[in-house]
């Protein structure tokens, strides 16, 4: 799936399982992937719990791995993803706000 296809699927509220599968098949999530992922989480309804939670877990794990590698958010997209993740409640602001 391309970024455009992913955004279109979320906008149309369809193919959530394909979106989850796409992100699961990525060996490592790039900063761009994390920014896209948090945008998708924002647009999704938490009522689709299984898929919503799976994406949140992947996002948290991706952020954790990036920060372990660099100790702080170095890229613009990573900083964006962390700030948005904190604002949405996907990340704990107390734990991540000082990393940006």
Buried (B, 14 or more C-beta within 10 A) or exposed (E): BEEEEBBEBBEEEEBBEEBBEBBEEEEEBBBEBBBBBBBBBEEBEEEBEEBBEBBBEBBBEBBEEBBEEEEEBEBEBBBBBBBBBBEEEBBEEEEBEEBE
